[in-house]
């Protein structure tokens, strides 16, 4: 038995896998960071900046898939899932807030569990946008974004599978539901207050006009 040959063969394989893992881990960190910058640009209304960042993120995501093509054990590692989730969240957030078609997982090149969990995270970003709209008085647009929350939640809740398959989707769905219900309450309260103010203003106007006659 050639023990040295056996050792060298296994070591060479492990060295290759470890080098790939380090490269992929670095790319995943960059993808997560770039995705967070996309979301920041979306909320700031910096559309051109967001588009440039999305191109960078797309290239990073593709590079991760390419680097792990021969190393499925690296591709299925948790950090790849997390990076794809953040990327999906950024792209969907951009699309919904800017009124563009919803990008699907095949278009983004991400796995279904990462895509669905990313959708769940989008609910929090929609809440942030709705709160901004409430402060600005754009309640109709806020109601439109709330409807997207509903659509996302009812999609997520339709997948009743073990967490090992969905990547912990049940927890994400529960969090999305709590955020959605809280946001619905905020928007409903604001709408009622707005209608009450309009009614009071109308009444005061009628009284003034009656007194002037």
Helices and strands as residue ranges (DSSP letters): H 3-44, H 47-67, H 72-75, H 78-97, H 105-108, H 112-136, H 139-156, H 163-166, H 169-212
